[in-house]
Amino acid sequence: MPVLIAAAVVLIGNLPFGYWRANVRKFSMQWALAIHIPVVLAIALRILGGIPFEPVTLAIMVAAFFLGQTAGQRVRAGLGAVLSVQLTSCLPLDLIRALMS
């Protein structure tokens, strides 16, 4: 699997986790889970995709990870500014609620 495809999967996969992390108290158990669950998934993707653990590929994957987390946080802030409904920690649920209203 090419590194850029894996990085795109990691970035998109981190959106809901960044969204979740933005709604919980910093350093709480949920906050730690929102950060560390996708780490395990990214490592599994690297292993299953046959992506070598080299400095360049590691930097690309780490950048994708943090960009996904940050983008998820910004999506939550953007939805909160646009919608008049109470947001939850679940990105798919809030998107469905936004489309219905």
N, C-alpha and C positions, 0 to 999 in steps of 0.2 A: 504494500500500500504506500503510495507517495506521501511524503511528510506533509505537504500542504493540504491534502485531503483530510488527513488525520487531524491536523491543526484546525481545520474548519469544523470538523465534527466536535472537537473539544470546545471550541469557541461557542458553537450553537448549543452544545450540551450543558454548558455552564450558565447560560442565560437564566433558566429557572432557579438554579442554585444561588446566583447573585441576587435575583429577585427575592428569594426566600431570606437570604442573609440580611438584606436591607430592612427587613421588617422585624428582626429579633434583636434582643439586647446583646451588645458586644461582649464577647468572651463567655457567652452562655453555652449550654450544651447544643442547642439548635444552631447557634452561630458556628460552632466547631464542626458540626455535622455538615452544614451547608458548604463548608470549605473542604473538608476531608473526604467526603463521599465521592465528589468528582475527581479527586486526586487518584483514588483507587481505580476509577473507571478509565482515566487517561493512561495510567500505567498499563492496565489490561489491554487497552487499545494498541499501545505501542508494542507490547509483547505479541499479541495476536496478529498485528499487522506486519510484524517483522521489521519494525523500525529500529535501527541500531541506537544505542545509547551513546551518541557522540555529542560533543559540545554544541555544534550547530543545530542539530535536531532537538536537543534539550532546550536550547534558547527559544526556538520556534514554538515548541509545545508549551513552555512556561509563559511566553508572551500571549499565546492563544488562550491559555487558562485565565490569566489575569484580565485580559480584554473581555472575555465572556462574563466573568464575575462583575466587572465594572459596568458593562453594557446592561446586564440584568438589573443592577442597582439603578441605573439611569432610566431604564424602561419603567421601573416602579415609580420613580419620581415624576416622570412624564405622564404616566397614567393618573397618578394622584392629582396632578395639576389640571388635567383635562376632564376627568370624571367627577361626578358629584356623589358617587356611591362609595361606601366603605370598602377599602381594599383589604384582601387577605394576604397570606404568604404564598398563595398558589397562583402562578402566572397563567396556566391554562384556564382556570376558573375565572380569574379576573378578566381575561380576554373575552371569554364567552359572555360574561355579564356586560362587558362594554359593548359588544356587538348587539346584544339584546336590547339595550337601552337607547 
